[in-house]
Amino acid sequence: MNLSNKKVAFYTLGCKLNFAETSTISRFFTDKEIKIVKFNEIADYYVINTCSVTSNANKKSRNAIVRATKKNPNAIIIVTGCYAQLKPHEIKNICGVDYIFGANNKDDIEKIIETSSKLKKVEITTTDHKDMKSFFPAVSKGDRTRAFLKVQDGCDYFCAYCTIPYARGRSRNLPIKEIIKQAEFVAANNIKEIIISGVNIGDFGKSSNETFFDLLKKLVEVENIQRYRIGSIEPNLLTDEMIEFIANHKKIMPHFHIPLQAGSDEVLKKIKRKYNTALFKSKIEKIKSLMPQVFIGIDLIVGVNGETKENFNETIEFVKSLDISYIHYFQYSERENTPAINFEPKVSPSEKHERAKITDEISKSKHKSFLSSQINKKFQVLFESSKKGNKMFGFTNNYIRVVSNYDKCLVNQIVDVEIIDFYDDETMQIKIL
């Protein structure tokens, strides 16, 4: 079948892992010469890669699906991702949907591309989380400067508030030698930076009798990849040996994202996290002692069931004591079939909102303080292809977003710069050296 006159549009919600997987799915279509268009354009296929980390994520996923069905009622609508895995029959009731593929069934999308007309009955393809054994390799290369490389999937932790193990199954990965082939594919496309991505990347190696540290040591040997950033990594899996290796290797950027979730040991124990505040603080201090200019972001859940005002105040005082750069926080959302749904006391929506405001103020203060401390310091910046007006942007090795006058010769180049001032609250002015 000639598909060269067909068009496909994608919409991705949620984590960077989803974006990497969408990029891989898109190649199923482009390999058949199907043109990719923007999601707000008329297409023959719409692929919505959903998220289900909160109830709001579910809502956004539904809204995206409805938008696609309204844009072209005759289009083939394909829904995948975590919401599709957890709530396929909820999606089935949305008029216009044709195919639903669970989180572990994304590779099956390739098999239905040559379908020429809409279905009379929705087809659902999912795998129970207990039976998820396969690994869907994924790497994004939509940006000319960086790629998200999936190295691990699933999670064995079953934290009390989280549905990810039910959506993505147990921890699993390809062997290191296969991951290296993916990294070499990225290098062959002249992409200079890789973000190492997964659900619980520090747990890498369950399927191959290897470790995440083993993977790091092999990745840095790949020629022509000049930068690696490590995605979110659990504090209990971030060993001192690994921190020391990162500090001493110029290819791995001084940039960490470490989930805290709560700064109260009582709450951490209740929600079944695998560390306490003392361990968390020791990791931050170890990192800062070896990499003084490092960027450290943390995750925080605000208003989880069972979090008292006293617990929240503990969290705030603990977070204030940490030498960090940014807080990624979100208000707790009850998820079906998780233990936390029954925890008491339950935090009211208004109280969650108030706690979020307090957390946001601390995050902004921490971030501004970090950025201010970097003025008059010299860095290397990888410039991106995107531009806004006559401005272009890039990131320093320690994840400071910078702005410069647009120069196409700088795209995908690593350049020495000096930070001189604020452009706005999020972006810094530079002088190219």
C-alpha positions in Angstrom: 0.0 0.0 0.0 1.3 3.5 -0.9 1.2 5.6 2.2 3.3 8.5 1.0 0.3 10.8 0.8 -0.7 10.1 4.4 -0.1 12.2 7.5 0.4 11.4 11.2 0.3 13.7 14.2 1.6 12.9 17.7 0.8 14.1 21.2 2.9 13.1 24.2 2.2 13.7 27.9 4.2 12.9 30.9 7.9 11.9 31.4 10.9 12.2 29.1 10.7 8.4 28.7 7.4 8.9 26.9 8.9 11.4 24.6 11.7 9.0 23.7 9.2 6.3 23.0 7.0 8.6 20.9 10.1 9.5 18.8 10.7 5.8 18.2 7.0 5.2 17.3 7.2 8.1 14.9 9.9 6.3 12.9 7.4 3.4 12.3 5.5 5.9 10.3 8.3 7.9 8.6 9.9 4.6 7.5 6.7 4.2 5.4 7.1 7.7 4.1 4.2 9.0 6.1 4.6 12.7 6.8 4.6 14.0 10.4 2.4 17.1 11.0 1.6 19.2 14.0 -1.1 17.9 16.3 -3.4 20.8 15.6 -3.3 20.0 11.8 -5.5 17.5 10.0 -3.9 14.1 9.8 -4.8 10.5 8.8 -3.5 9.1 12.1 -3.3 10.6 15.5 -1.1 8.9 18.1 -1.6 10.0 21.7 1.0 8.7 24.2 -0.6 9.2 27.6 0.4 9.7 31.2 -1.4 8.7 34.4 0.8 9.9 37.2 -2.1 12.1 38.5 -5.8 12.5 37.9 -5.0 15.7 36.1 -2.7 13.7 33.7 -5.6 11.4 33.0 -7.8 14.4 32.2 -5.2 15.9 29.9 -4.9 12.6 28.1 -8.6 12.5 27.5 -8.7 16.0 26.3 -6.0 15.3 23.8 -7.9 12.3 22.5 -11.1 14.3 22.1 -9.2 17.1 20.3 -7.9 14.6 17.7 -11.3 13.0 17.1 -12.8 16.5 16.5 -10.0 17.6 14.2 -10.6 14.7 11.8 -13.5 12.4 12.7 -12.2 10.0 9.9 -8.7 9.7 11.2 -7.4 6.5 12.9 -7.0 7.3 16.6 -4.3 5.4 18.4 -3.9 5.7 22.2 -1.0 4.3 24.1 1.0 4.9 27.3 0.3 4.6 31.1 -3.3 5.8 31.0 -4.0 3.4 28.2 -2.5 0.6 30.3 -4.4 1.4 33.5 -7.7 2.6 32.1 -8.3 1.1 28.7 -12.0 0.7 29.1 -12.3 4.4 30.1 -10.6 5.4 26.9 -12.7 2.9 24.9 -15.8 5.0 25.8 -14.4 8.1 24.1 -16.1 8.2 20.7 -13.7 7.9 17.8 -10.9 5.9 19.3 -9.7 2.9 17.2 -6.8 1.3 18.9 -5.6 1.2 22.5 -2.1 -0.2 23.2 -0.8 -0.7 26.7 2.5 0.7 28.0 4.3 -2.5 27.1 2.6 -2.9 23.7 3.9 0.1 21.8 5.8 -1.9 19.3 2.5 -3.4 18.1 1.6 0.0 16.6 3.8 -0.7 13.6 1.6 -3.7 12.7 -1.5 -1.6 12.2 -0.2 1.4 10.2 -1.5 0.1 6.9 -5.0 0.0 8.2 -6.9 2.1 5.7 -10.2 2.9 7.5 -11.7 3.4 11.0 -12.7 0.4 13.0 -16.3 -0.4 14.0 -15.1 -1.7 17.3 -12.2 -0.5 19.4 -9.2 -2.9 19.6 -7.5 -3.1 23.0 -4.0 -4.6 23.3 -2.5 -4.7 26.8 -0.3 -6.9 28.9 -0.8 -7.5 32.6 1.9 -5.8 34.6 3.0 -9.1 36.1 3.6 -10.5 32.6 5.6 -7.5 31.2 8.9 -9.1 30.2 9.8 -7.4 26.9 11.7 -4.1 26.6 10.7 -1.5 24.0 14.0 0.2 23.0 13.6 3.9 22.5 15.7 7.0 21.7 14.5 10.4 20.7 16.4 12.3 18.0 13.9 15.0 17.2 16.2 17.7 18.5 19.5 18.3 16.7 21.5 18.7 19.9 20.4 16.1 22.4 18.6 12.8 22.6 16.8 10.9 25.4 18.1 7.4 25.6 15.9 4.8 27.3 18.0 2.4 29.3 15.6 0.9 31.7 11.8 0.4 32.2 9.5 -0.6 35.0 9.9 -0.4 38.8 10.1 -2.9 41.7 9.5 -0.4 44.5 5.7 -0.2 44.8 5.7 3.1 46.7 2.4 3.6 48.5 1.2 6.5 46.3 2.4 5.3 42.9 0.9 3.3 40.0 4.0 3.1 37.8 4.7 -0.6 38.6 1.2 -1.4 37.5 1.5 0.7 34.4 5.0 -0.3 33.3 5.7 -3.6 35.1 8.8 -4.7 36.9 12.3 -3.3 36.4 14.0 -4.6 33.2 16.5 -3.5 30.7 18.5 -4.6 27.6 22.1 -5.7 28.1 24.7 -2.9 28.1 26.0 -4.0 24.7 22.6 -3.3 23.2 22.3 0.1 24.9 25.7 1.0 23.5 24.4 0.3 20.0 21.6 2.8 20.7 24.1 5.4 21.9 26.2 4.8 18.8 23.1 5.4 16.7 22.7 8.8 18.4 26.4 9.6 17.8 26.0 8.7 14.1 23.3 11.4 13.8 25.7 14.1 15.0 23.9 14.6 18.4 26.3 15.6 21.1 24.3 15.1 24.3 22.4 12.1 25.7 20.0 12.2 28.6 20.0 8.8 30.2 16.4 8.0 30.8 14.2 5.3 32.4 11.6 4.7 35.1 14.2 3.8 37.8 17.5 4.0 36.1 19.6 3.3 39.2 18.0 -0.1 39.3 19.4 -0.9 35.8 20.8 -4.4 35.5 18.0 -6.6 36.9 17.6 -8.3 33.5 21.2 -8.6 32.6 23.2 -9.1 35.8 24.8 -5.7 35.4 24.7 -2.4 37.2 24.0 1.2 36.3 27.6 2.1 37.2 28.7 -0.6 34.7 26.6 1.1 32.1 28.0 4.6 32.8 31.5 3.4 32.4 30.7 1.9 29.0 28.7 4.9 27.8 31.5 7.4 28.3 33.6 5.3 25.9 31.2 6.0 23.0 32.9 8.2 20.5 31.4 11.6 19.4 29.0 11.8 22.3 30.4 14.7 24.3 27.8 15.0 27.1 25.7 12.7 29.3 23.1 13.8 31.7 21.6 11.3 34.2 17.8 11.3 34.5 16.1 11.0 37.9 18.0 8.6 40.2 16.9 7.3 43.6 19.2 8.5 46.4 19.7 5.0 47.8 20.9 3.8 44.4 23.4 6.7 43.9 26.5 5.3 45.4 29.5 7.3 46.6 31.6 5.5 44.1 29.3 6.6 41.3 29.3 10.2 42.5 33.1 10.2 42.6 33.2 8.8 39.0 30.8 11.4 37.8 32.8 14.2 39.5 36.0 13.0 37.7 34.6 12.4 34.3 34.2 15.4 31.9 31.6 13.7 29.7 29.1 13.3 32.6 27.5 16.7 33.4 27.4 18.0 37.0 23.6 17.8 37.0 21.4 15.6 39.2 17.7 15.1 39.7 17.1 13.2 42.9 13.6 12.4 44.2 13.0 13.3 47.9 9.2 13.2 47.9 9.0 14.1 51.7 11.4 15.6 54.2 9.8 13.8 57.1 11.1 10.4 58.1 7.7 9.5 59.4 6.1 10.2 55.9 9.0 8.6 54.0 8.4 5.4 56.0 4.7 5.5 55.5 4.9 5.9 51.8 7.5 3.1 51.6 10.5 5.0 50.3 13.8 3.2 50.7 15.8 5.9 52.5 15.6 8.5 55.2 16.4 12.2 55.4 19.9 11.5 56.8 20.9 9.4 53.8 19.4 11.9 51.4 21.3 14.8 53.0 24.5 12.9 53.0 24.2 12.4 49.2 23.6 16.1 48.6 26.6 17.0 50.8 28.8 14.4 49.0 27.9 15.7 45.6 28.4 19.4 46.5 31.8 18.6 48.2 33.1 17.2 44.9 31.2 19.4 42.4 30.6 22.9 44.0 28.8 24.3 40.9 26.5 21.3 40.4 22.8 21.7 39.7 20.7 19.6 41.9 16.9 19.3 41.4 14.7 17.3 43.7 11.1 15.9 43.6 8.6 16.7 46.3 5.0 15.4 46.8 2.8 18.0 48.5 -0.1 17.0 50.6 0.0 13.2 50.4 -2.6 11.4 52.5 -1.2 11.0 56.0 1.0 14.1 55.8 0.1 16.2 58.9 0.9 19.9 59.2 3.8 19.0 61.5 5.1 16.6 58.9 4.9 19.3 56.2 6.7 21.8 58.4 9.5 19.1 58.9 9.7 18.8 55.2 10.0 22.5 54.7 12.7 22.9 57.3 14.6 20.0 55.8 14.4 21.3 52.3 15.6 24.7 53.4 18.7 23.1 54.9 19.7 21.4 51.6 22.1 23.1 49.2 19.9 22.4 46.1 19.0 24.4 43.0 15.4 23.6 42.2 12.3 21.8 43.5 10.0 19.9 41.1 6.8 19.6 43.2 3.3 18.4 42.5 0.2 18.1 44.6 -0.7 14.6 45.6 -3.4 12.9 43.6 -5.2 9.8 44.9 -4.6 6.8 42.6 -6.8 3.7 42.6 -5.4 0.4 44.1 -2.6 2.1 46.0 -2.2 1.9 49.8 -2.0 5.7 50.2 -5.5 6.2 49.1 -6.6 4.9 52.6 -4.0 6.9 54.6 -5.3 9.4 57.2 -5.5 12.3 57.7 -6.5 13.4 54.2 -5.2 16.8 53.2 -7.9 19.2 51.8 -7.5 20.7 48.3 -7.2 24.2 49.8 -4.4 23.0 52.2 -2.6 21.2 49.3 -2.7 24.5 47.4 -1.3 26.4 50.3 1.5 23.9 50.9 2.3 24.1 47.1 2.5 27.9 47.3 5.0 27.6 50.2 7.0 25.0 48.3 7.0 27.1 45.2 8.4 30.2 47.0 11.3 28.1 48.4 12.0 26.6 45.0 12.1 30.0 43.4 14.4 31.3 46.1 16.8 28.3 45.8 16.9 28.6 42.0 17.6 32.4 42.0 20.3 31.9 44.6 21.9 29.2 42.6 21.8 31.3 39.4 23.2 34.3 41.2 26.1 32.3 42.4 27.1 31.4 38.9 27.5 35.0 37.6 31.0 35.8 36.4 31.8 32.1 36.1 32.9 30.4 32.9 31.2 27.4 31.3 30.7 25.4 28.2 27.3 25.8 26.5 25.7 23.5 23.9 23.5 25.7 21.7 20.1 24.4 20.5 18.5 24.7 17.1 15.3 26.4 18.3 15.2 30.2 18.4 12.8 33.0 19.5 13.0 36.1 17.5 16.7 36.8 17.0 17.6 34.9 20.1 19.0 31.4 20.6 19.3 29.3 23.7 21.5 26.6 25.2 22.5 24.9 28.4 25.7 25.0 30.4 27.2 21.8 31.6 25.5 22.4 35.0 22.1 23.0 33.4 21.8 26.8 33.3 19.7 28.0 30.4 21.5 30.8 28.6 20.5 33.2 25.8 22.6 34.7 23.0 22.0 36.5 19.7 21.1 33.9 17.0 23.9 32.6 14.9 23.2 29.5 12.9 26.9 28.6 13.1 26.6 28.0 16.8 23.7 25.5 16.5 24.8 22.1 18.0 28.2 23.6 18.9 29.8 23.5 22.4 31.1 27.0 23.1 33.0 28.6 26.0 31.1 31.4 27.7 31.0 33.6 30.7 27.7 34.3 32.5 27.3 38.0 33.0 23.7 38.6 34.3 20.1 37.6 34.4 18.0 37.7 31.2 14.9 36.7 33.2 14.2 34.5 36.2 15.0 31.3 34.2 17.6 32.4 31.7 21.1 34.0 31.9 22.9 36.4 29.7 26.3 35.4 28.5 29.5 36.6 26.8 30.9 34.2 24.3 34.6 33.8 24.9 
